[in-house]
Amino acid sequence: MGHRKSKGVTIDADVVAGNGLLDRRVFLGGAAMAAATGGITFPDTAAGGPLPVESWMKTPGAPFVPYGQPSEYENKVVRTFTTAPGTTGTGTSRTPHHLLNGMITPNGLHFERHHSGIPDINPDAHRLVIHGLVKRSLVFTLDELTRYPMESRIAFIECGGNGQLLYQKEPAQVGVQQMQGQVSCAEWTGVKLAALLQEAGVDPKAKWILAEGADAAGMSRSLPLAEIMQDALIALYQNGERVRPANGYPMRLLLPGFEGNMNVKWLRRIKLTEGPTMTKDETSKYTITMPDGKSLQFVFPQEGKSVITRPSPGLTMKEPGVYEITGLAWSGYGKIAKVEISADGGKSWAPAALQEPVLSKALTRFSMAWRWNGGPAVLQSRATDDIGYVQPTREKMIADRGSRTIYHSNAVTTWGVSEKGEVKHVYA
């Protein structure tokens, strides 16, 4: 393997895996970048003379506004959405991860999943009831909840149906947003559910809770008490501001790492019970039908997963050169330990760089330098979390679960790159 020297440091400038994957140090420093890019030059503004005085420098700018909005030039950075036939608010919207960076999803781009539209809730009239197998039932107003000590937690929420197109027989010709856009990550702030339950006094017979939302669908889920006591929050804030209506205003349940619709929005009731309630939202759907016809019920964590967001469908590469492969990884079991990248359809792999902070049950951004030679390539990412869980291939996922379900799809997503630099979804 060849080496180049820069400023007295020996740098491995050759590929670390097949089809041009470069050492992950390339983007960590100028010397490594210069060696790896092999003489590619970048624009030098100083050599071209002084910068022009543009029109926006000649007149005063816009005035203050009560609530800031994105630049008009970023008007393509929006969610896409689908609704069920005959409805206006039952369906899902998807985050445009291919147009974002970092790990935090802006509030206005957080994915949505609604079962009967977004309720217009008057926060002064809304109440949270805790009852059932408790010593005393409690009723909280929003104002009363805000008086409790609060905690913040950066966590992803992922719809149980995210990635469901990977169960299809043929690769769906869609991009990141349509394929994996039902996952988002935010800083959530609220009151620990454990503190409220302690105040209510939990009956020893209570082993489950029923969490119910205030939407027209009465969306509700059963959850095992022991598994949620540590992390569960009654979230009142999202990225520093009040939770938005589409994401549960005035309060929602946050269960880091658990299947999305267990994080019940518009939370109005928590009932402690001896066993699961078997609501419509955990029997008629959100179960995994296996090849033998039996169904898995109460599959709580979202398993380890990753997806390359750039390059990806819709983002054509114009010419050969060094590109950054970047994407997101996450696991409902804990932290991401490593992400590996392949540019040859899984024949060889190399570790990507993980962008700090790497947090438990949060999105983690990864990146890797890739010298594209202008030929065909097959790009994949594979995540491993800190309990040793490895993201499966699509072949293994189908072998384990069959193709009669749409839930908990976490297989490796594959992008094929043509000689023209066009990217599309393929099966490797």
KEDOMI-29368 format. One record per residue (C-alpha): x, y, z; residue number from 1. Coordinates in steps of 0.1 Angstrom, whole numbers, plus 5000, padded with zeros to 4 digits. Layout:
east, north, up, num
X, Y, Z, NUM
...
This chain:
east, north, up, num
5000, 5000, 5000, 1
5014, 5034, 4990, 2
5022, 5062, 5013, 3
5028, 5099, 5010, 4
5046, 5122, 5034, 5
5033, 5157, 5043, 6
5050, 5180, 5068, 7
5070, 5150, 5082, 8
5039, 5128, 5088, 9
5035, 5096, 5069, 10
4999, 5094, 5056, 11
4983, 5064, 5040, 12
4968, 5081, 5009, 13
4956, 5049, 4993, 14
4922, 5032, 4997, 15
4914, 5012, 5028, 16
4887, 4992, 5011, 17
4876, 4984, 4976, 18
4865, 5009, 4950, 19
4882, 5040, 4964, 20
4873, 5043, 5001, 21
4899, 5064, 5018, 22
4911, 5064, 5054, 23
4887, 5082, 5077, 24
4914, 5106, 5088, 25
4912, 5124, 5054, 26
4886, 5149, 5067, 27
4902, 5153, 5100, 28
4931, 5176, 5089, 29
4946, 5195, 5060, 30
4977, 5174, 5056, 31
4957, 5142, 5052, 32
4932, 5159, 5029, 33
4959, 5172, 5006, 34
4976, 5139, 5004, 35
4945, 5119, 4997, 36
4930, 5142, 4971, 37
4960, 5136, 4950, 38
4966, 5172, 4938, 39
4930, 5183, 4934, 40
4930, 5221, 4938, 41
4904, 5242, 4954, 42
4893, 5278, 4945, 43
4917, 5306, 4957, 44
4897, 5338, 4960, 45
4927, 5359, 4967, 46
4943, 5350, 4933, 47
4911, 5361, 4915, 48
4911, 5397, 4928, 49
4889, 5414, 4954, 50
4854, 5401, 4961, 51
4826, 5420, 4943, 52
4803, 5443, 4963, 53
4769, 5425, 4958, 54
4735, 5441, 4957, 55
4726, 5430, 4992, 56
4756, 5450, 5006, 57
4743, 5482, 4992, 58
4710, 5486, 5010, 59
4698, 5479, 5046, 60
4686, 5443, 5052, 61
4652, 5430, 5063, 62
4638, 5440, 5097, 63
4633, 5418, 5128, 64
4605, 5392, 5128, 65
4588, 5376, 5158, 66
4598, 5341, 5147, 67
4627, 5333, 5124, 68
4623, 5314, 5092, 69
4648, 5296, 5068, 70
4663, 5314, 5039, 71
4641, 5316, 5008, 72
4669, 5299, 4989, 73
4664, 5268, 5011, 74
4628, 5263, 5000, 75
4635, 5228, 4987, 76
4644, 5216, 5023, 77
4609, 5204, 5031, 78
4590, 5174, 5043, 79
4571, 5152, 5018, 80
4540, 5135, 5030, 81
4513, 5109, 5021, 82
4478, 5107, 5035, 83
4453, 5078, 5035, 84
4427, 5080, 5008, 85
4397, 5101, 5019, 86
4415, 5118, 5047, 87
4434, 5150, 5052, 88
4454, 5142, 5084, 89
4459, 5104, 5086, 90
4493, 5095, 5072, 91
4529, 5105, 5075, 92
4554, 5131, 5066, 93
4591, 5125, 5061, 94
4623, 5143, 5071, 95
4647, 5153, 5042, 96
4678, 5138, 5057, 97
4697, 5141, 5023, 98
4695, 5179, 5026, 99
4704, 5181, 5063, 100
4736, 5177, 5084, 101
4745, 5171, 5120, 102
4724, 5150, 5143, 103
4695, 5173, 5154, 104
4664, 5176, 5133, 105
4649, 5211, 5131, 106
4614, 5211, 5147, 107
4597, 5221, 5114, 108
4613, 5191, 5096, 109
4607, 5164, 5123, 110
4588, 5136, 5108, 111
4551, 5131, 5116, 112
4528, 5101, 5119, 113
4491, 5108, 5126, 114
4462, 5084, 5129, 115
4435, 5110, 5127, 116
4450, 5144, 5121, 117
4465, 5169, 5145, 118
4442, 5180, 5173, 119
4439, 5217, 5181, 120
4443, 5214, 5219, 121
4437, 5243, 5243, 122
4466, 5239, 5268, 123
4446, 5255, 5296, 124
4419, 5229, 5292, 125
4442, 5199, 5287, 126
4447, 5175, 5316, 127
4470, 5145, 5323, 128
4454, 5118, 5345, 129
4474, 5090, 5363, 130
4451, 5064, 5376, 131
4444, 5026, 5379, 132
4466, 5006, 5402, 133
4479, 5035, 5422, 134
4473, 5046, 5458, 135
4458, 5079, 5447, 136
4448, 5091, 5413, 137
4464, 5124, 5401, 138
4453, 5150, 5376, 139
4479, 5175, 5363, 140
4474, 5207, 5344, 141
4502, 5219, 5321, 142
4511, 5246, 5345, 143
4514, 5222, 5374, 144
4537, 5199, 5354, 145
4561, 5228, 5346, 146
4567, 5233, 5383, 147
4584, 5199, 5386, 148
4622, 5195, 5381, 149
4629, 5188, 5344, 150
4655, 5168, 5325, 151
4667, 5170, 5289, 152
4675, 5141, 5267, 153
4687, 5140, 5231, 154
4669, 5110, 5215, 155
4657, 5098, 5182, 156
4621, 5088, 5175, 157
4615, 5064, 5146, 158
4582, 5051, 5132, 159
4578, 5014, 5134, 160
4571, 5014, 5096, 161
4603, 5034, 5086, 162
4622, 5016, 5059, 163
4592, 4993, 5051, 164
4600, 4995, 5013, 165
4629, 4972, 5019, 166
4604, 4944, 5024, 167
4593, 4948, 4987, 168
4604, 4922, 4962, 169
4619, 4948, 4939, 170
4639, 4978, 4950, 171
4617, 5009, 4952, 172
4630, 5037, 4931, 173
4629, 5063, 4958, 174
4655, 5083, 4978, 175
4665, 5087, 5015, 176
4635, 5108, 5023, 177
4609, 5083, 5011, 178
4629, 5053, 5022, 179
4641, 5063, 5057, 180
4626, 5097, 5064, 181
4604, 5086, 5093, 182
4632, 5090, 5119, 183
4642, 5123, 5135, 184
4663, 5134, 5165, 185
4657, 5162, 5190, 186
4665, 5175, 5224, 187
4634, 5167, 5245, 188
4628, 5183, 5279, 189
4603, 5173, 5305, 190
4593, 5156, 5337, 191
4604, 5121, 5345, 192
4574, 5098, 5345, 193
4590, 5079, 5374, 194
4586, 5110, 5396, 195
4549, 5113, 5389, 196
4543, 5076, 5395, 197
4562, 5078, 5428, 198
4539, 5106, 5439, 199
4508, 5086, 5429, 200
4521, 5055, 5447, 201
4523, 5024, 5425, 202
4504, 4993, 5435, 203
4528, 4962, 5436, 204
4503, 4944, 5412, 205
4509, 4970, 5385, 206
4532, 4957, 5358, 207
4521, 4976, 5327, 208
4507, 5010, 5318, 209
4483, 5022, 5292, 210
4493, 5055, 5276, 211
4465, 5073, 5257, 212
4465, 5103, 5234, 213
4439, 5131, 5230, 214
4436, 5128, 5192, 215
4404, 5118, 5175, 216
4418, 5082, 5171, 217
4424, 5079, 5208, 218
4458, 5064, 5199, 219
4469, 5042, 5228, 220
4496, 5017, 5237, 221
4505, 4993, 5265, 222
4540, 4994, 5279, 223
4558, 4973, 5305, 224
4563, 4994, 5336, 225
4597, 4980, 5345, 226
4612, 4988, 5311, 227
4601, 5024, 5310, 228
4608, 5036, 5345, 229
4644, 5047, 5339, 230
4641, 5068, 5307, 231
4605, 5078, 5302, 232
4598, 5115, 5301, 233
4566, 5136, 5299, 234
4581, 5158, 5272, 235
4570, 5195, 5272, 236
4597, 5210, 5251, 237
4614, 5200, 5218, 238
4647, 5217, 5209, 239
4641, 5243, 5236, 240
4606, 5254, 5225, 241
4573, 5240, 5234, 242
4566, 5207, 5216, 243
4548, 5216, 5184, 244
4512, 5205, 5177, 245
4523, 5179, 5151, 246
4546, 5163, 5177, 247
4523, 5162, 5206, 248
4515, 5196, 5220, 249
4511, 5203, 5249, 250
4528, 5171, 5261, 251
4539, 5137, 5248, 252
4554, 5106, 5262, 253
4591, 5101, 5253, 254
4605, 5065, 5254, 255
4640, 5068, 5240, 256
4648, 5039, 5217, 257
4613, 5025, 5216, 258
4591, 5021, 5186, 259
4577, 5055, 5175, 260
4540, 5052, 5182, 261
4547, 5041, 5218, 262
4559, 5077, 5223, 263
4523, 5087, 5226, 264
4515, 5122, 5215, 265
4489, 5146, 5230, 266
4492, 5125, 5262, 267
4461, 5127, 5283, 268
4460, 5095, 5304, 269
4483, 5069, 5320, 270
4466, 5039, 5336, 271
4485, 5014, 5356, 272
4474, 4978, 5349, 273
4483, 4942, 5357, 274
4488, 4933, 5320, 275
4486, 4948, 5285, 276
4453, 4963, 5275, 277
4454, 4950, 5239, 278
4443, 4982, 5222, 279
4436, 4984, 5185, 280
4470, 5001, 5180, 281
4488, 4970, 5193, 282
4467, 4943, 5178, 283
4454, 4953, 5144, 284
4488, 4969, 5136, 285
4523, 4974, 5149, 286
4527, 4936, 5151, 287
4552, 4916, 5129, 288
4536, 4888, 5109, 289
4562, 4860, 5106, 290
4566, 4835, 5077, 291
4546, 4809, 5097, 292
4516, 4832, 5101, 293
4522, 4839, 5137, 294
4528, 4875, 5148, 295
4553, 4891, 5171, 296
4537, 4916, 5194, 297
4552, 4942, 5217, 298
4586, 4945, 5199, 299
4597, 4976, 5218, 300
4633, 4987, 5207, 301
4641, 5000, 5173, 302
4671, 4978, 5163, 303
4705, 4991, 5151, 304
4704, 5008, 5117, 305
4722, 5032, 5094, 306
4717, 5049, 5060, 307
4739, 5068, 5037, 308
4723, 5102, 5031, 309
4749, 5115, 5006, 310
4756, 5104, 4979, 311
4720, 5092, 4975, 312
4692, 5092, 4949, 313
4686, 5127, 4935, 314
4721, 5139, 4944, 315
4740, 5133, 4911, 316
4778, 5135, 4912, 317
4790, 5156, 4883, 318
4826, 5144, 4879, 319
4852, 5120, 4893, 320
4870, 5131, 4924, 321
4870, 5129, 4962, 322
4836, 5130, 4978, 323
4823, 5127, 5014, 324
4801, 5097, 5021, 325
4780, 5107, 5050, 326
4749, 5094, 5068, 327
4731, 5086, 5100, 328
4732, 5056, 5124, 329
4711, 5048, 5154, 330
4701, 5020, 5178, 331
4673, 5017, 5203, 332
4696, 4994, 5223, 333
4722, 5021, 5231, 334
4752, 5039, 5215, 335
4766, 5034, 5180, 336
4800, 5017, 5184, 337
4810, 5018, 5148, 338
4798, 5022, 5112, 339
4814, 5005, 5083, 340
4812, 5016, 5047, 341
4814, 4995, 5015, 342
4817, 5009, 4979, 343
4817, 4974, 4963, 344
4784, 4960, 4975, 345
4797, 4944, 5007, 346
4829, 4927, 4993, 347
4851, 4949, 5015, 348
4844, 4973, 5044, 349
4862, 5001, 5061, 350
4854, 5020, 5093, 351
4838, 5055, 5090, 352
4845, 5084, 5113, 353
4818, 5091, 5139, 354
4810, 5127, 5146, 355
4808, 5137, 5182, 356
4788, 5136, 5204, 357
4779, 5099, 5201, 358
4750, 5095, 5224, 359
4728, 5066, 5235, 360
4696, 5062, 5215, 361
4703, 5093, 5194, 362
4712, 5098, 5158, 363
4749, 5096, 5151, 364
4765, 5111, 5120, 365
4792, 5092, 5102, 366
4815, 5102, 5073, 367
4842, 5088, 5051, 368
4862, 5101, 5022, 369
4857, 5083, 4988, 370
4877, 5088, 4957, 371
4852, 5081, 4929, 372
4869, 5071, 4897, 373
4839, 5076, 4875, 374
4830, 5040, 4873, 375
4800, 5021, 4888, 376
4799, 5016, 4925, 377
4775, 5000, 4951, 378
4774, 5020, 4984, 379
4764, 5005, 5017, 380
4767, 5013, 5054, 381
4765, 4988, 5083, 382
4761, 4999, 5120, 383
4772, 4981, 5151, 384
4760, 4993, 5185, 385
4776, 4990, 5219, 386
4759, 4957, 5229, 387
4773, 4941, 5197, 388
4742, 4942, 5176, 389
4751, 4943, 5139, 390
4728, 4957, 5113, 391
4716, 4928, 5091, 392
4717, 4925, 5053, 393
4683, 4926, 5036, 394
4687, 4889, 5028, 395
4691, 4881, 5065, 396
4662, 4903, 5075, 397
4638, 4886, 5050, 398
4651, 4852, 5060, 399
4643, 4859, 5097, 400
4610, 4877, 5092, 401
4597, 4870, 5058, 402
4580, 4897, 5037, 403
4545, 4897, 5052, 404
4551, 4927, 5075, 405
4561, 4963, 5071, 406
4575, 4969, 5106, 407
4610, 4971, 5121, 408
4628, 4972, 5088, 409
4665, 4978, 5097, 410
4684, 4961, 5069, 411
4713, 4976, 5050, 412
4701, 5001, 5024, 413
4721, 5000, 4991, 414
4727, 5028, 4966, 415
4740, 5020, 4931, 416
4761, 5047, 4914, 417
4763, 5047, 4876, 418
4791, 5059, 4854, 419
4771, 5092, 4850, 420
4772, 5098, 4887, 421
4735, 5090, 4891, 422
4724, 5072, 4923, 423
4695, 5048, 4927, 424
4682, 5023, 4951, 425
4693, 4987, 4944, 426
4695, 4953, 4961, 427
4730, 4940, 4964, 428
